[in-house]
């Protein structure tokens, strides 16, 4: 389809819209029932702010009050690790940590602060099996990718694999589900990428690892040593 979504997605969206017209939605953050605003949501005009894409894509999952609490990551930030600075004034510059110990990657970026509605959505997606959140969250990531990088200059996009045991527990690989629509979105945007640009076959999880949640930075690194 011309909008880059998977075949059949249009029918699913129509059925979902009909259902939501009768039944109220449940906010993924506060848990309250709410009704979607009448009318077709307006697609952000490119280039658009992350906040605009967030409101457009996650509208069915958050009540208006919680939607407003989303906080996008914005400048000034460290151009290397992407960490935003406390003060909203000033230019982007290397943070003290990246100056003292430059990371092994060239650049990292985040969609928003891991708090409030974004944290709730990720929790629902990752731990409560709400696989359908992968499409809007992945599309949000795509918009950030296009803002900060040139996709056609990226050789491969490799989702981090789950160990088979964890895969059986969760039922799907959250990292892969987030980005599996990227090639279709690239084609719809006129961006030329390789045939196997998103490739889930390159990395292999060699051993199961405990969850990273609650671990320090050093513990997280040790936890993933020789895991792939």
Secondary structure, 3 states (H helix, E strand, C coil): CCCCCCCCHHHHHHHHHHHHHHCCEECCCCCCEECCCCCCCCCCCCCCCHHHHHHHHCHHHCCHHHHCCCCECCCCECCCCCCECCCCCCCCCCCHHHHHCCCCCCCCCCCECCCHHHHHHHHHHHHCCCCCHHHHHHHHHHHHHHHHCCHHHCCCECCCCCCHHHHHHHCCCHHHHHHCCHHHHHHHCCCCCCCCCECCCCCCCCCCCCCCCCCCHHHHHHHHCCCC
